[in-house]
Amino acid sequence: MKEVILIKNGEMALKGLNRRSFEDAMAKTLRRRLKPLGKMEIVRAQSAMAVVPGDDAFDFEEAVRRVGRVFGISAFSRACVATKDLPDICRTAAAYLAPQLQAAATFKVECKRADKTFPLTSPELARELGGYLLSRFHHLTVDVHNPDLLVVAEVRDFGVYLHGPQLPGAGGLPGGTAGKAAILISGGIDSPVAAWRMARRGVGLTAVHFASPPYTGPRAEQKVRTLLQTVAGYAGPIPLWIVPFTEIQQSIGEACPEELFTIIMRRFMMRCAEQIALKAGCKALITGESVGQVASQTLSALVCTNAVCSLPVFRPLIGSDKEEIVSLARKIGTFETSVLPYEDCCTVFTPRHPKTRPTLEQVEKAEAALEVETLTARAVAGAVLERMD
């Protein structure tokens, strides 16, 4: 029997004349992710795709895991392919699904006939296949409302795909189909989740991280790399810019009121990130901020932060509470890394009593004591580029 991975495109089915470009992008991502696993082929099957192994050396189990992390896939199934011959369909289904059929008490057959030249209608094929399975597995009974096992037969161009229940995909849109944006990434819980959410909408990511040696060490940077590698497992390769931030923070500490440290640091980060984003061809910035979570994320503080940006700033977590963010971090696999006790530059320089309602006038007056353009230019010039896969 020939086992394949049958993929449903989901949201892309709603696209119009540009639908093919979305499908091409997803197929390209699939090939890149699965190429290290051995020989295989991506076959388009009308409104679906199929991953067809080239030989027995193909790592099918790992392929199933990786397919589940490709954005644009709403659902997928491990399936077996039969010819468009009724006896072959029945025999193949019984053999391929035997373990699941043996474990079930009730079942239902559902048929989908994308190829309208097939001589049997969907109800007729379901009746014939269901009757055959009942004749082979005598313990089974039919339950069309709440079956233990759903047996699906999909008649398509290249054959009949037979499978059990579908597995959930990552959803969203294929990576890079919505343009590029720069994510300000820390080692915390929020920013990796924000990156994942935007990547799920088809946004290609460039990451910007701020390091403050000797206040932050190599383990803090490695923590960020690990987080981005996890996100890249869904989003594809992510360029990472590590920006030296010590001089800026020391200058702020020497010249500015302590209660404004955090908001002024955030403004410098946005300036640096925007310059890198523009060089990288990005159309927006992304942060992991959520209203009211910390002092720099009040509405007043966000107004002051936005004032230094010409690019739009996307905050996909802005209305989420911490419990929701943590739940998603656990789901995508970043939480355990995020809670490792390696501090980033924001936590090291946190003021004792930060101002929660700063005005733009107050912040700009405090920044007047700094050589803003010079400090920003030096930080951006010292940034180091890496690639996370």
N, C-alpha and C positions, 0 to 999 in steps of 0.2 A: 504493500500500500504506500502511496505517495502522500506524505504529510506536508502541509504548507501552513503558513500563517495568513489568514484572511483578514484584511484590514478595512474598516469602515471610515470614510473620510469626515463624517460629521458635518461641522459648520460649513465646510467648503462646498457642500452640496447646494447651499443657498446662493453661491456666487453666480454672477452672470457670465458675460463674455470673457472675463479674466480668470475664470475658474481653472483653466488649464495651467496658468502660471502658478497658482497655489499648489496644484497637484504635482507639478514638476519640482517645486521647491521641497515638498515633502518626500518625494521619491529620491531626490538628491541627498536629503538628510538620512533617509533609510540606508542608502548605499554606503554612505560614509560611516555610519554607526555599525553596520553589519559586515563590512568588508573584512575586518580582522578575523572574523569567525569562520571564514572559508568561502568556497564558491557558492554563489546564489544568484538569483535573478528576481527583479521586481517586475511583476506582470500586472498590467492594468486589466481589471475585470469589470467593465462598465462603470458603475458608481463606486467601485471598490478597487483595492489593490491586493496582490498576494505576493508574499515572500516565498519563493520556490527554491529549496536547497539544490545545489548543483551536484552534490555527492554525499556519501555517508559521513564524510569528515566534517561536514558543516555542524557547528555547535548550536543545535536547535534550541536547547534549553536556555542558553544565554541570549539567543536571539529573541526568544519570547520575552525575557526580562527587559531587553533594550527597546523592543518595539513599544512596550508599555510606557516608555518615557519619552516618546517622540511627540512633540506638539503637533496638533492637526488631526490626530487619530482619536476618534470618539470611542471606538470599541474595536476589539479584535478577537479572533478565535483561532485555536488550533484546529485545523480541519484536514479532512482527507478528500482526495479528488477521485470521483468515479466518472466513467463515461456516461453519455446520455442514453443509456440502455437500462430499462427498468430492472431486469434481473441483476445487473451489475450494481445498480444503485442500492438495491435491497441487500445484497450480499456484503457489499463494502460497508454499509452503515452498521450492519450486525456485527461484523468483525472489528471495525474500528472503535465503535462505542460499546463493545461488550463489557468492559470493566464498569462503566457507568450504568449500563443497563442492568447488570447483575446486582449493583448496589441499590438500585431504586425499587420502589414498590409501585409507583405510578409514573406515567409518562404522557407526553403529548408530542405529536409530530406537527411541525410548522414548515410549510414550503413557500418558497419565493421564486417566481418564474420571471427572471429578467430577460431571458431568451424566449420570446413569444412564439418561436417556431417549434418549440418542444411540444409534442403531440398531446400530452396530458395537461389539464389545468392544475393549478395549485391544490385545490381541494381533492382532485382525483389522485394526484401523486401522494398527498398526505394519507389518503385512505389506503392506497396500495402499500405504501411503506409501513404504515402503522399495522396493517393486517399481517404483513410478513414478520415484523418484530414480535407481535403477539404469538405467532406460530413458533418462534424460536425461543422466546423467553416466557415460559408458561406462568411464572409468578407475577408477571406484570398485569396491571389494569390501566385503562385509559382515564385520565383526569384532565379535562380541557381547561379547568379553572385554576387549579393550584397543583400542578404536577411536580413530583420530585425531580424529574429530568425533562428538559425540553430538547427534543431532537430536531435539528434544523437541516433542511435540504434546500440549497440555493442553486437554481439552474442558471448558469451564466454562459458566456461565449465559449469558454475553454473546457467546460465540463460541469459536473454537479459537485458542489462543495458540501460536504456533510460534517456537521459539528454539533457539539453540545452548547450550553449557555455561553454567551459572549463574556469576555473579560473587559473591564473598563480601561479605556485609554487615557492619555493625559489631557485630551481635549484641546481647545483653543485653535490657534492658527499656526502654520509652519513658520519656523524661525526665519527672521530676516524679511518677511513679506510686508512688514509694516514700517520698514526703515530702521534706523539705528538711534540709540540713546545711551547716555553715559550714566551709570549707577554709582553713586557715592557709597562705597562698601566699607563697613566696619566689621569688627569681629563679633558683633552682637546678634540678637535674634531677629531683629526687624529687617535690616537691609537685604539679607539674602532672600527673605520671603518676598520683599518688594521686587527684587530682581526677577525672581521666578514668575511672579504674577505678570509683569510686563512682558517677559519672554513668552509667556503663554498666549499673549495677544499678538505674537508675531514680531515683536521688537527685538532686533539684534543688539546685543549688549557690549559695551565697553566699560570696564570697571576702573574706578579711581579710588585708591586707598591712601590714607595719610599716615605716615610713620614718624615718630618723634624719638629717635635714639638720642641719648641713652635711656630716656624715660620709658620707652617701649623697646622690646627686644625681638630677636629672631623668631621666637615661638609665637608672638602675636601676629607677625607677618605670615608665618606658616599656617596659622589658624585661618586667616583670610584666604590663603591659597586653597586650603582644603574645602572651605565653604564654596568657593567659586567652582572647584572641580565637581562638587555635588550638583550645583546649579547647571554647570556645563553638560552634565549627563542628560539634562532635558533640553537645554538651550543651544547646545553646540559650542564650539570654541569661543572663549571670551578673552580678549586682550586685557591685561591688567597693568595699570600705571601706578607705581608706588611713588608717592610724592613726599620729599623730605619736608617736614613741617616744624621742626624744632626751632629754627630761627624765628619763624612767625610767632610761635607761641611764647617764646622768651621775650620778644619785643612787645607783645600784648601785655605780658605780665609786668613788664617794667614801666609801661607808659599809660595803661588804661585802668579805669576803676574795676575792682575785682568783680563786682556784681554784673558787669557787662562782658566778662571774659568769654563766656560760652557763645553768646550771640555774635560777638566780633570774630571769634574763631570760625563759626559757621559761615559768616560772610566771606572770609578768606577762602574757606574750602570751596564755596560756590564759585568764587572768581577763578580759582585754579582749575576746578573741574570743567568750567565752561570753556576756558582756553584750550584744554586738552580735547574736550568734546568737539569743538569747532575744527581742530586739526584732524580729528578722526572722522569727520563727516557726519557727526551726530546731529540730530534735529531737536533734542530735548535733554534735560537732566532728570534723573530719578533719585528720590530719597526714600528712606524707610520711616519717615515721620508720621506720627499719629496725633491728632489734636489733643493737647493737654497731657500727654504722657509724661513729658519732662518740661523743665522751665523754658527750654529753647523751642518748644513745640506748641506754645500758646499762639493764639491768632496774632497778637501784637508782635511776638517774636518772629513768626513766619512772614509777616509783612516786611520786617526789617531785613530778613534773609533774602526774600524775593527781590528787594530793591536793587541788588547788585547784578541781577541776571537779565540778559537780553533773550536767552532761550527760555521756552516754557519749562516749568518744573512739574513733573508728574509725581504724585504721592499716592500710590495705589493702596496704602494702608491708612489713609487719613481718617476714615471713619470706623476703623476696626479697634476693638479693645484687645488687651494683652492676651486674654484667654483664646480669642480667635486666632491671633497671630501665632501663638505657641502651638496651637492645634495644627495649623498648616505647616509650621516648621517641622513638627514631628512627622507629618505625612510625607513631606518631600525629602526628609533625611538630613536636615541641617541643624536640628535642635541640639543634639548631643555635642556637636562641635562648638556651637555658639556659646554654650554654658561653660566651656573650659575656662579656667581662671587666669587668662592672659589679657592684661589691660590694653586698651587702645588709647590713642592720644586724647580723646574726648574725656574719658574717665579720669585720666591722670591730672588734667588741669581743670577739673570741675570746681567752681567757686563754692565757698561755704554757704552763701546766701545769694543765689542768682536772682537777677531781676526778672520777674515774670511778665511785666507789662512795659517793656521798653518802648520808647518812641524813636522814630527814625532820626529825629533831630538830636536826641541824646546820644545815639550810637554814632552818628556821623561826626558829632563834636568830639567824642572820645577818639575816633579813628584819625582825627586831624593831627594827632601827635605822632602818627606812624607814617613811614614811607610806603604807602599801600602798593603803588605800582611796582616799585623796586622789589619789595618783599615777594609779591606775587610772581613777578617775572623770574626771580632767582629760584623759587620753589618749582615752578613749571620746568625751567631749564634743567633742574637736577632730577626730574622724574625718570624712573627706570621702567622700561617696558618688558613685560613677560607675557606668556600665552598660557591660558588655562584650558585644558581639554577634558 
